[in-house]
Every structure is written in C-alpha cells, then in structure tokens.
Amino acid sequence: MESIFSAIFEKIDEWYIGYVEELPGANTQGRTLEETRENLREAVELILKSNRELAEKELSGKDVIREKIKVAH
C-alpha cells in the first residue's frame, strides 16, 4: 500500500529538520536534505507499522469489520 503525505523540510544552521504535517510524531533531522528525506521516510514507515501492530493487538478476539477507506483532501 502506498500513501502520500506532506513532508516539510527546514534548514536550521548546518542541519535540516523534517516532519509530516498529517502524522504527529513523524519528525527527524539530518545533515543533508537527502539524509533527512530518508530518515523521515523511515520514521513514517515505523510509525505506521507500530500503529497497525497496536491496533491488531487491541482488536484481537473482537468481532470487527475491516475495510479500506479512501479520503479526498
């Protein structure tokens, strides 16, 4: 599954910081813009994976309906 998010990058002195507007907690830093992009991509992947695992644990044994939802913004 592929998702598209809005990544924001700021240069502060010799460092770049990056974060995703739509995903609280998805932020990082790096010495180069490329490093910061890669770090942010990895952070988003880890957050999404962790959120899925937590949801699976919480739903274990429950009678639920799971379906995809498409949201326009």
C-alpha positions in Angstrom: 0.0 0.0 0.0 1.3 3.5 -0.8 0.3 6.7 0.8 1.2 10.3 0.1 1.9 12.7 2.9 3.1 16.3 3.0 6.8 16.5 4.1 8.1 19.8 5.4 11.9 20.5 5.5 13.6 23.4 7.2 17.3 24.3 7.1 18.5 25.5 10.5 22.2 26.4 10.6 24.0 23.3 9.3 21.1 20.9 9.8 17.8 20.0 8.2 14.7 19.1 10.1 11.8 17.4 8.5 8.3 16.5 9.6 5.0 15.2 8.2 2.0 17.6 8.6 -0.6 14.8 8.7 1.2 12.5 11.1 2.1 13.8 14.6 5.4 12.3 15.8 6.8 11.9 12.3 9.9 14.1 12.5 13.6 13.8 12.1 16.8 15.7 11.3 19.9 15.2 9.1 23.0 16.9 7.9 21.8 16.8 4.2 18.3 17.2 2.7 18.7 13.7 1.2 19.6 12.2 4.6 16.6 14.0 6.2 14.2 12.8 3.5 15.3 9.2 4.0 15.2 9.5 7.8 11.6 10.9 7.5 10.5 8.1 5.2 11.8 5.5 7.6 10.1 7.3 10.6 6.8 7.3 8.8 7.1 3.6 7.9 7.9 2.7 11.5 5.0 4.8 12.9 2.5 3.3 10.5 3.8 -0.2 11.3 3.7 0.4 15.0 0.1 1.8 14.8 -1.0 -1.2 12.8 0.5 -3.6 15.3 -1.1 -1.8 18.3 -4.5 -1.8 16.6 -4.1 -5.6 15.8 -3.3 -6.3 19.4 -6.3 -4.2 20.6 -8.7 -5.9 18.1 -7.5 -9.4 18.8 -10.5 -11.7 19.5 -13.1 -9.0 18.7 -15.8 -9.2 16.1 -14.8 -6.3 13.8 -15.3 -5.3 10.2 -12.2 -4.2 8.4 -12.3 -2.3 5.1 -10.3 0.2 3.1 -11.4 3.8 3.2 -10.5 6.4 0.6 -10.3 10.0 1.7 -10.0 13.0 -0.6 -8.4 16.2 0.8 
